Amino acid sequence: MYRELILDHYKNPRQHGHLEHADVSAEGMNPLCGDEVSVEVAFGADGDTIEDVRFEGRGCAISQASTSMLMEMVKGRKASEVAAMPKEDLLEEVGIPLTPVRLKCAILGLGVLKLALHKAKGTPLPAEWASAADLTLT
């Protein structure tokens, strides 16, 4: 069942595409396998709620499906809450065991989203993203 969910998110990604009036964007890639993800975020009137979020990218089914799942998880939540979200929350949503290489694929979108929130709101950027030699965030 989980594999079917991943394939569905890969073939029919949610919140995919360009966000016309984004407040912030960020990009990242996993050079180990070539995954690329860009995230755009628009905040609500309170300035902290993620009113809309979209992603674009290319890469393996795990990277694209997990980013699609992430977009559904964070829409409507506070930026500070999402910035503090542990990667385990996303991995639980993905729901399958992952090798260390696939783990990096699965959490790429989360790192890019946290970078966007850091750029827009000054939220802390976790040390694992700030020093990840095998992930490139811009």
C-alpha positions as a printed Julia matrix, in Angstrom:
138×3 Matrix{Float64}:
  0.0    0.0     0.0
  2.79   2.47    0.86
  4.52   1.75   -2.43
  1.26   2.53   -4.24
  1.01   5.83   -2.36
  4.57   6.78   -3.35
  3.88   5.93   -6.99
  0.66   7.95   -6.9
  2.48  11.01   -5.51
  5.23  10.53   -8.1
  2.84  10.24  -11.03
  0.34  12.83   -9.71
  2.35  15.24   -7.54
  0.39  17.54   -5.27
  1.17  21.26   -5.08
  3.39  20.91   -8.15
  4.24  23.84  -10.38
  5.15  27.51  -10.21
  3.62  29.74   -7.52
  2.78  33.07   -9.16
  3.1   35.31   -6.1
  5.66  33.54   -3.94
  7.2   35.37   -1.01
 10.33  33.2    -1.04
 11.91  30.39   -2.99
 14.83  28.03   -2.56
 16.49  25.29   -4.55
 18.47  22.21   -3.73
 19.95  19.13   -5.26
 21.34  15.81   -4.25
 24.47  15.37   -6.36
 24.72  11.7    -5.34
 21.79  10.79   -7.55
 20.9   13.99   -9.43
 17.63  14.87   -7.69
 16.64  18.53   -7.94
 13.89  20.36   -6.06
 12.79  23.98   -5.95
 10.19  25.22   -3.46
  8.14  28.43   -3.48
  6.19  29.65   -0.46
  3.49  32.3    -0.03
  2.59  33.43    3.48
 -0.86  34.42    4.7
 -1.96  37.79    6.02
 -0.46  37.02    9.45
  2.95  36.71    7.79
  3.69  33.33    9.38
  1.14  30.86    8.05
  2.09  28.98    4.89
 -0.87  29.94    2.74
  0.41  28.24   -0.39
  3.45  26.17   -1.27
  4.54  24.61   -4.54
  7.46  22.62   -5.81
  9.11  21.74   -9.08
 11.85  19.26   -9.66
 13.13  16.13  -11.23
 14.66  12.99   -9.93
 13.81   9.63   -8.49
 10.35   8.58   -7.37
 11.32   8.86   -3.69
 12.54  12.48   -3.92
  9.58  13.7    -5.93
  6.91  11.73   -4.06
  8.21  12.68   -0.61
  8.3   16.36   -1.62
  4.71  16.07   -2.85
  3.73  14.51    0.49
  5.56  17.26    2.33
  3.67  19.99    0.46
  0.39  18.5     1.68
  1.73  18.24    5.23
  2.81  21.88    5.57
  0.14  23.92    3.78
 -1.75  25.92    6.4
  0.86  25.46    9.14
  3.01  28.12   10.79
  6.49  28.67    9.35
  8.07  28.32   12.8
  6.31  24.98   13.33
  7.46  23.64    9.96
 11.01  24.9    10.53
 11.13  22.82   13.71
  9.57  19.74   12.1
 11.87  16.72   12.46
 12.67  14.71    9.36
 11.12  11.69   11.1
  7.65  13.25   10.59
  8.18  13.19    6.82
  9.8    9.74    6.88
  6.81   8.4     8.8
  4.55   9.78    6.07
  6.7    8.11    3.38
  6.3    4.91    5.33
  8.91   2.59    3.82
 12.4    1.64    4.97
 15.1    3.61    3.16
 18.79   3.04    2.59
 21.11   5.93    3.53
 21.26   7.08   -0.1
 17.46   6.96   -0.46
 17.11   8.77    2.86
 18.85  11.78    1.33
 16.44  11.6    -1.61
 13.44  11.51    0.73
 14.45  14.53    2.82
 15.73  16.79    0.03
 12.42  18.66   -0.24
 12.32  19.2     3.52
 15.79  20.72    3.46
 14.85  23.04    0.61
 11.63  24.1     2.37
 13.53  24.79    5.61
 16.05  26.85    3.65
 13.21  28.91    2.14
 11.76  29.51    5.6
 15.21  30.45    6.9
 15.62  32.96    4.05
 12.17  34.49    4.59
 11.72  34.35    8.36
 15.19  33.77    9.82
 14.12  30.44   11.28
 17.04  28.27   12.36
 18.59  26.15    9.66
 19.34  22.74   11.18
 23.03  21.89   11.33
 22.45  18.83    9.15
 21.39  21.14    6.3
 23.96  23.84    6.91
 26.83  21.36    6.74
 25.49  18.68    4.4
 28.36  18.11    1.99
 26.27  15.84   -0.23
 23.28  18.19   -0.52
 23.5   21.51   -2.3
 21.04  24.16   -1.13
 20.74  27.61   -2.72
